[in-house]
Amino acid sequence: MAIEVTDSNFDEVVLKSNVPVIVDFWAVWCGPCRMVGPIVEEISVEYKDKAKVVKLDVDNNNVSASQFGIRNIPTILFFKNGQVVDKQVGVVPKQVLINKLEALL
């Protein structure tokens, strides 16, 4: 299951992670986010031993969203060694996200 992160624990959970991290920037009111959500959850289960999958609600955590220039949601950022190494904006098939994650493993 994806981990919920906030502005207060983002650095600890994401930037200091020793495994690749996928961050799903989303909001409750966002229709496309609801389409991506189940895909993100599936990936979190399938890759639980290889990567972290986290979700950040942009309405309640605007510091992190601003820090990474999130202007459209859903946006998924891929982190490795505390750095953004890839990005996906909008709804895409699950395999697109898996391919991006696999490139980091």
C-alpha positions, 0 to 999 in steps of 0.5 A, a space after each residue: 500500500 502506498 505511504 501517505 507523506 506530508 510536508 513534515 516527513 517528505 525529506 525523511 521518507 523520500 529524499 533520504 530513502 535508500 531505494 527509488 521512490 515514486 511520489 504521486 502528487 494528487 488531490 481528492 477533487 481531481 478526477 484523473 488522480 482517481 484514475 491513477 490512484 489504483 495503478 499507483 497502489 498496484 505498483 506499491 504492492 508489486 514493488 514493495 521490496 524494491 521501491 517506495 511508493 508514496 502519495 502526497 495530497 497537494 491541497 494539504 501539503 503545498 510546500 512540497 508541491 511548490 518545491 518541486 514545481 507541481 502545476 498539474 495533477 496527477 504528477 508522478 515524480 521518480 526519485 533516486 538518491 534524493 534527486 528527481 530523475 524522471 516525471 510523468 504528468 497525467 494519466 498513463 497506462 500502468 506499464 509506462 510507470 513500471 518502465 520508468 521505475 524499472 529503469 531506476 532499479 
